[in-house]
Amino acid sequence: MTLTLILTRHAKSSWGDPTLDDFDRTLNDRGRRSSDAIGAWLAKNGHLPDLVLVSGARRTVETWSRMAHHFPKTSRMASNPALYLASAQTILGVLRTQTAPSLMVICHNPGIADFAQRITSAPHPHPRFTDYPTGATAIVTFDAPDWSKVDWATGQVDDFIVPRDLIP
């Protein structure tokens, strides 16, 4: 069975209000445009998640809400607080508990960049794959019967994009 992971770092957020806690930061204008562009690119290329897991931080929820209108109503979102500033190991632990065959995870650096590098058998050739900037999105497939069997270096990067590839 093929499992698909859409791995997205939240879009560009605002640092404008110093009174806001990190968890409550919103997207800035560029982040809102980027989220829409990434959502359109995913839908156009048939990368449709069954389930979207977000960390619960406002910027991950807003990233998904800006993408969601591009997807069928069958794509549902769930918040998982363990994904907030999660390490690669924590992201893998969350992934292994899932059952949806096509899963999207929206979370944060530095954990998501580390996870993307460790979960794949070879890095994508895109020059931004290793640092995983805001809005970066990888499509990673696994030949596994279920998520509990997924391990480091078992994923194949089928595609990778960053917002600047779509919005100059």
Secondary structure, 3 states (H helix, E strand, C coil): CEEEEEEEECCCECCCCCCCCHHHCCECHHHHHHHHHHHHHHHHCCCCCCEEEECCCHHHHHHHHHHHHHCCCCCEEEECHHHCCCCHHHHHHHHCCCCCCEEEEEECCCHHHHHHHHHECCCCCCCCCCCCCCCCEEEEEEECCCHHHCCCCCEEEEEEECHHHHCC
